[in-house]
Amino acid sequence: MATVLTLFQPTRTRPWDRRLARHLLERAGFGGGVAEVDELVALGPREAVQKLLRFDPPGDEPQPEFLKIEYDWAELRQGTERERQLRLLDILRQRRQGMNSLKAWWLQRMVATPTPLQEKLTLFWHGHFATEAQKVKGPNMMYGQHQLLRRLAKAPFRDLLLGISKDPAMLIYLDNHLNVRGRPNENYARELMELFSLGIGHYTEQDVSEVARAFTGWTLLGARGGQFLEQAEFLFNPRNHDDGSKTVLGATGNLNGEQVIDVLLQQPACAPFLVRKLWRFFVHDELDPTEEADLTKVANVFRACGYQLEPVLETVFLSEQFYAERRIGAHIKSPCELVVGTLRKLGLQPTVEQATVVATMLRGVGQDLFDPPNVAGWAGGREWINTSTLLQRYNFIGALLTGSPGGPRGGQGPRQRGGALPPAPLQPPAAKTAAELVATLEEQYLAVGLDTAQRRALTAFVEELQRQRTPATETCRQALHVLLSTPNYQVC
Amino acid sequence: MNPLDKVKTRREFLQRGLTLAAAAATVPTFVDRTALAADNPATTPAGRPQAQPILVIVQLAGGNDGLNTLVPYTDEAYHRARPTLGLKAEQVLKIDDQWGLHPQLPALKGLYDQGLLGIVRGVGYPNPDRSHFRSMEIWETAADSNQYLRHGWVGRYFDNHCVGAAEGSLVGLAVGRQAPQAFGNSHSLGVSLQRPDTYRWRPSARDYVRQVELFKALAEPTTGANPTLDFLQRTALNANVSSAQVIDLALKYRSSVSYPDTEFAQDLKVIAQMIAGNLGSRVYYASHGGFDTHAQQAKQHGDLLETFATGLEAFLKDLAAQGNRERVLVIAFSEFGRRVAENGSDGTDHGAAGLLFTAGGPARPGLHGGAPSLTDLERGDLKHTVDFRSVYATALQQWLRCDPLPVLGKAFPTLDLLRV
């Protein structure tokens, strides 16, 4: 398709090299090791972007074991009060373990995937249609929602809006399963417009009330099962649906939820709202006024192609704007990007146990998978960083690299909640001198290099370790630990 | 004076935390001073370390249902609007012949009876916004509902009235994972911390002194850094400078009060530790969330209130034991109250005017603010009788003893909320 943004053209001064290929891989995926980067270099920009965009929706997979939460419904109502209590506690324990396993399961996928953009988009939608497991309770519905977002990762936006409106986890999270005619519950209606499709200021309070009416009766089979609900299915209950006339954003009729979604998609605010969010996620955290014109162009493409994501992403990832020098190293990595990226660069695939520990640690640095802070999801950008999260990010990476106390084979790194990690097995790059080692590590790990004085300090540190005849692996580990505990490593 | 000069022996050097030493070369002078003040109260700029007033802000996130917190139990309109959720006269903890606290609030009733708690009714702002995020932003930036401000109101207080500390970090400390929007200012973001024991960089090398030296060098602000990197470098400097002090203070103080095992109470405990150690922060911030009770509200809301009240109770008890209760004013707010009429799912939707709590030694006890009418509503919501910025103006002028005007941008009448 004809691109609306300036097409990126490699030149002699700005060739398609490891640096730009790495930029693409970091932003469209989670970064990676040298081999992965070199593969993209060899493909050239157009093919590299195609490779990232090309992925199929997941096929049918067997339910993971950890989703089996077993109890006998009838038994829950029998026996003494104490027996019932104990059974309930056991269910809660199973659910908690199931949730932890689900987090680890996704983390492992992000690290191992040959199609990183699929994971990245699923993460984008998870943040967009933020749902907290804490409220939904139980891993089954969260897994169901995850599969929906994974399946629709680059589907037309209408499919996503409709899918999420019928998703059991979302119906519970924003209480729509209890939304009944007569006295509607506004929770879903408001967030559908404010956070999922239009943005604040593009609807009135009257619209909120009317949309809430349109979604009455969108509920779950067995919704009143309350806290024991493990799995549920979407159900339209006509008895609880308000079939009177409603007016939403100027459209009047006996509107139902699906028709409301179509009204939302016709609003001029919809495409720009989504495009801004995508741009912030993939291109630039902190929008500046010079980007507005480009955003409008991309939003027009998005709307014109029926809210298809692939043309939009292709346009963006092939644009001059995306590869502009001031965009490189100007994005603050989310905790997932930081951790998954580090594991991929190190060439490490965590075991289930390790991934469980890492998933727990993600909470401390502000990105608890399946438990975003609220319905607005993760704000991203500078919001990731404060004095507390910065130190914890450093220590998180320290624990991955050097292990944490109590772990197999010791480890001297920081103690972390959630268990122990072994030190990462490292393969130090071939380097003859300290300066060469530092240059290689900088190239592989940093989008913005150290300044001269800093480089000199790191080189001196390595030289001293070499003088003391420290093994190469240990030297590399110690240097890398400091190199990744820097402001520089927080950006890509 | 270089903080390193304070450190005599190698052992002491290590005990005090390496990061303070590591940051020494780049510590701005004022932090230097504050850092030393922690060890030697006599050297604080004010000269009267115990006299420095402290403001603790508590955010009740999600929109607390004020009507079911302080219940107008004799008002028939209340019971009509809340056929399912309404609390009956015999359930509430009665304050007088009209008002009673939620049955899960004996801790708050206790504070009220001890004269340590004020409750301000009808707090809100003109043209209320029912979005959580916008309304919270309005509260945190002290904006009009159609005004978009970049900096937080506490941040503007730092900028205007903590000069000398303006580039620094320790003027404000927030406990939790996120830095509050209220702290956002033009010079720094203050300090955020979760638990003191994890608030430091841990080296891995056997020769960790050298590794920490290197860590320090690599965190150094550089010229020509892009704006994002520059922001990270400044935050890193704040983190390194504050880390040693925080750990030091936390190690020194053992609270004699037992706090409930809730995240909120434990957050307040960290604040109490820092106050006990005389960290030098003027404003502290903690958050307690989950008040967005659209459905099946009764149990959730009761539990949330109980967590709030028991945490606050332990905190004030701790401060009293330290002899610090008179220096601390607590303000607890929520972005809005909830709709007067309950919805069809045993919950309440977003509303407007709500309750604000003042607590601690300086809080004038009792009920304040005009009680909004339950029959004269705006879109089904309570009309506000008190602008929240009047509460801020009162705290700024009468408690932090500064001019509210540059902070709030315009004049708001102060209220009779404090015993000062």
Chai-1 contact restraints between the chains, C-beta under 6 A:
chainA,res_idxA,chainB,res_idxB,connection_type,confidence,min_distance_angstrom,max_distance_angstrom,comment,restraint_id
A,D175,B,H294,contact,1.0,0.0,6.0,A-B,restraint_1
A,D175,B,A295,contact,1.0,0.0,6.0,A-B,restraint_2
A,D175,B,S345,contact,1.0,0.0,6.0,A-B,restraint_3
A,L178,B,A295,contact,1.0,0.0,6.0,A-B,restraint_4
A,L178,B,S345,contact,1.0,0.0,6.0,A-B,restraint_5
A,V180,B,G344,contact,1.0,0.0,6.0,A-B,restraint_6
A,G182,B,G344,contact,1.0,0.0,6.0,A-B,restraint_7
A,R183,B,N343,contact,1.0,0.0,6.0,A-B,restraint_8
A,R183,B,G344,contact,1.0,0.0,6.0,A-B,restraint_9
A,N185,B,H294,contact,1.0,0.0,6.0,A-B,restraint_10
A,N185,B,N343,contact,1.0,0.0,6.0,A-B,restraint_11
A,N185,B,S345,contact,1.0,0.0,6.0,A-B,restraint_12
A,E186,B,D349,contact,1.0,0.0,6.0,A-B,restraint_13
A,N187,B,H294,contact,1.0,0.0,6.0,A-B,restraint_14
A,E194,B,S131,contact,1.0,0.0,6.0,A-B,restraint_15
A,I200,B,S131,contact,1.0,0.0,6.0,A-B,restraint_16
A,I200,B,R134,contact,1.0,0.0,6.0,A-B,restraint_17
A,A330,B,N226,contact,1.0,0.0,6.0,A-B,restraint_18
A,A330,B,T228,contact,1.0,0.0,6.0,A-B,restraint_19
A,G366,B,R177,contact,1.0,0.0,6.0,A-B,restraint_20
A,A376,B,F133,contact,1.0,0.0,6.0,A-B,restraint_21
A,I385,B,T235,contact,1.0,0.0,6.0,A-B,restraint_22
A,N386,B,A179,contact,1.0,0.0,6.0,A-B,restraint_23
A,N386,B,S192,contact,1.0,0.0,6.0,A-B,restraint_24
A,T387,B,V191,contact,1.0,0.0,6.0,A-B,restraint_25
A,T387,B,S192,contact,1.0,0.0,6.0,A-B,restraint_26
A,T387,B,N238,contact,1.0,0.0,6.0,A-B,restraint_27
A,T387,B,A239,contact,1.0,0.0,6.0,A-B,restraint_28
A,S388,B,S192,contact,1.0,0.0,6.0,A-B,restraint_29
A,S388,B,L193,contact,1.0,0.0,6.0,A-B,restraint_30
A,S388,B,Q194,contact,1.0,0.0,6.0,A-B,restraint_31
A,L390,B,T235,contact,1.0,0.0,6.0,A-B,restraint_32
A,L390,B,A239,contact,1.0,0.0,6.0,A-B,restraint_33
A,L391,B,W201,contact,1.0,0.0,6.0,A-B,restraint_34
A,L391,B,A239,contact,1.0,0.0,6.0,A-B,restraint_35
A,Y394,B,W201,contact,1.0,0.0,6.0,A-B,restraint_36
A,N395,B,R202,contact,1.0,0.0,6.0,A-B,restraint_37
A,T402,B,S204,contact,1.0,0.0,6.0,A-B,restraint_38
A,Q412,B,S204,contact,1.0,0.0,6.0,A-B,restraint_39
A,G413,B,S204,contact,1.0,0.0,6.0,A-B,restraint_40
A,P414,B,R202,contact,1.0,0.0,6.0,A-B,restraint_41
A,V448,B,L229,contact,1.0,0.0,6.0,A-B,restraint_42
A,D451,B,T222,contact,1.0,0.0,6.0,A-B,restraint_43
A,Q454,B,A217,contact,1.0,0.0,6.0,A-B,restraint_44
A,Q454,B,L218,contact,1.0,0.0,6.0,A-B,restraint_45
A,A457,B,L214,contact,1.0,0.0,6.0,A-B,restraint_46
A,A457,B,A217,contact,1.0,0.0,6.0,A-B,restraint_47
A,F461,B,L214,contact,1.0,0.0,6.0,A-B,restraint_48
A,Q478,B,A205,contact,1.0,0.0,6.0,A-B,restraint_49
A,H481,B,S204,contact,1.0,0.0,6.0,A-B,restraint_50
A,V482,B,L214,contact,1.0,0.0,6.0,A-B,restraint_51
A,V482,B,F215,contact,1.0,0.0,6.0,A-B,restraint_52
A,S485,B,F215,contact,1.0,0.0,6.0,A-B,restraint_53
A,T486,B,L218,contact,1.0,0.0,6.0,A-B,restraint_54
A,P487,B,L229,contact,1.0,0.0,6.0,A-B,restraint_55
A,P487,B,L232,contact,1.0,0.0,6.0,A-B,restraint_56
A,P487,B,Q233,contact,1.0,0.0,6.0,A-B,restraint_57
A,P487,B,A236,contact,1.0,0.0,6.0,A-B,restraint_58
A,Q490,B,L232,contact,1.0,0.0,6.0,A-B,restraint_59
A,V491,B,T228,contact,1.0,0.0,6.0,A-B,restraint_60
